[in-house]
Amino acid sequence: MSSATAPGLHVMVVDDDPVNLRIAARLLRERGHHGVLVNEGGKALRLLNEQTFDLVLLDVNMPGMSGQDTLAALRRHPAGRRVAVLMVSGHDDPGTRAHFLAMGADGFLIKPLDAPVLAAALAQ
């Protein structure tokens, strides 16, 4: 299945690094998807009350509300129970990956985001 079979996904990208946000937005746009960029977890949770998303790309390490705290709060949020969440980290640690999957994440991607890997994740 290619990302072309699921065009127009509405994706929230949550990352405290503006460069990572721009990269994710470009990769999503190139595949016909729309990215809403958010720089911290609390804002992401508030935005869930205002918009419907198909997917959240959520950075693991952020100041303030961490990715772990954001994921836990998101999964308690009525809209967050339905949205797919892919955790994103610069560290490929199997223990961290397993921890977030057990917490309710739907997948785990490594930074920097790789276009083919992201496309495969979006197709699912």
C-alpha positions in Angstrom: 0.0 0.0 0.0 1.4 3.4 -0.9 0.7 6.8 0.7 -1.1 7.6 -2.5 -3.9 5.3 -1.4 -4.5 7.5 1.7 -4.2 11.1 0.5 -5.0 14.1 2.5 -4.3 13.0 6.0 -4.6 15.7 8.6 -1.5 15.3 10.8 -0.5 17.1 14.0 3.3 17.3 14.4 4.4 18.0 17.9 8.1 18.9 18.4 9.9 21.7 20.2 12.5 22.0 17.5 11.4 24.4 14.6 13.8 22.6 12.2 12.1 19.2 12.8 8.7 20.8 12.4 9.7 22.3 9.0 11.1 19.0 7.8 8.0 17.1 8.9 5.7 19.7 7.2 7.7 19.4 4.0 7.6 15.6 4.0 3.9 15.6 4.6 3.2 18.2 2.0 5.2 16.3 -0.6 3.0 13.3 0.0 -0.3 15.3 -0.3 -1.0 15.5 3.5 -1.7 18.5 5.7 0.5 19.1 8.7 -0.5 21.3 11.7 2.7 22.2 13.6 2.7 22.5 17.4 5.7 23.2 19.5 4.6 21.7 22.9 2.4 19.0 24.4 -0.1 21.3 26.2 -0.9 23.1 22.9 -1.4 19.8 21.2 -4.0 18.7 23.7 -5.9 22.0 23.4 -5.8 21.7 19.6 -7.5 18.2 19.9 -10.5 20.0 21.2 -10.7 22.2 18.1 -9.7 19.9 15.2 -9.9 16.3 14.2 -6.6 14.6 13.2 -5.9 11.3 11.5 -2.4 11.1 13.0 -0.1 12.7 15.6 3.6 12.7 15.2 4.8 13.2 18.8 8.4 14.0 19.8 9.6 12.0 22.8 11.9 14.6 24.3 10.3 18.1 24.8 10.7 20.6 27.6 7.7 21.2 29.8 5.2 18.5 28.9 7.2 15.5 27.6 6.1 13.2 24.8 5.4 10.6 27.5 3.2 12.9 29.5 1.5 14.2 26.3 0.8 10.6 25.1 -0.7 9.6 28.5 -2.9 12.7 28.5 -3.8 12.2 24.9 -4.9 8.6 25.5 -7.2 9.9 28.4 -8.7 12.5 26.1 -11.9 11.4 24.3 -10.6 12.5 20.9 -7.2 11.1 21.6 -8.4 7.6 22.0 -9.2 7.4 18.3 -6.2 9.2 16.8 -3.1 7.3 15.7 0.1 8.4 17.4 3.6 7.8 16.2 6.3 8.7 18.7 9.4 10.3 17.2 12.8 10.2 18.8 16.5 10.7 17.9 17.4 7.6 19.9 16.6 4.1 18.6 16.4 2.3 21.9 14.3 -0.9 21.8 13.3 -0.4 25.4 12.0 3.1 24.8 10.2 1.9 21.7 8.5 -1.0 23.6 7.6 1.4 26.5 5.8 3.8 24.2 4.0 1.0 22.4 2.8 -0.4 25.7 1.6 3.1 26.6 -0.7 3.2 23.5 1.5 4.6 20.8 0.8 3.1 17.4 4.4 3.2 16.2 7.8 4.7 16.7 9.9 6.6 14.2 13.6 7.7 14.4 14.8 11.2 13.7 15.7 12.6 11.4 12.6 11.6 9.6 13.2 9.5 6.6 10.9 10.1 3.6 10.3 6.4 2.7 9.9 5.3 6.3 7.4 8.1 7.0 5.5 7.3 3.8 5.2 3.7 4.9 4.0 4.7 8.3 1.4 7.1 6.8 0.2 4.3 4.5 -0.7 2.2 7.5 
